[in-house]
């Protein structure tokens, strides 16, 4: 299995290996050191309970970012913007990045760290329809994937420690 080291801006140096014995786009990864997968724990987001793909609102997210995610969806609901969240493609997925260009990436996805969420992936604009909620995500320390041609994607850029 290929092994690699990556310096993550939030977690520092991590070492990981892929499932296959060659580099494969989006391949499953396992962390060897530098990241504790046990820090990605269950979270219930009540606003997502009826959203297809959200597992009834039960997702897995990094414990340091759970309150941020809860605050995002609380504010989305308070601003009557839940109608823009049509589906949830999930959070935790221990894999390599899958650039929208189709290129091979040898870097772990932020989904592997449990700090990313995808919504409305089946939209014709690959999630463009979530644009009205993007400012709320950004307010709570998330980066919007539109900046790298992945508008359905939001990832924590900075933890907001309580």
C-alpha positions, 0 to 999 in steps of 0.5 A: 500500500502506498504510504504518505505524509501530509501536513494538515493545516488543523491537525499537523503532520499525519501519516496514512496508507491507501487500501490498494497497492497503487495510487487510485483516485478517491481510494480509501485511506487509513491513518497510521499516525498523527490523527486520532480517528476516535475524535470523529464521533456521532452527532445528531443534527435535528434540522437534517432528520428529514433530509435524504442522505443524512441518516436521519440527521445522524452523522459523524463529525470531528468533536472539535467542530461539532458545535460549529456544525450545530450552530450553522444548521440552527442559524440556517433554520432560524433564517428560514433557509432550510428549503435550500438543503435538499440532500446530504451526501454525508460527512465522514469518508476516509478517502483521498481527495477526488478533484472535480477535474477527475485528476488523481490526488495523493492527499487525504480528503477533509472528509477523512478527518470528519470536518467536511459536509456535502449537500445537494450533490445531485443538483445540475450545478453540482450543489450550486443551489446551496449558495444561499446558506454559504455565508452562514457556513463561512460565518462559522469558520467553514470554507465553501468548496465553490472556490475550488469548483466543488460548490456542494462542499463545506469544510472547517477552515478554522475551529471555533473553540468554546 
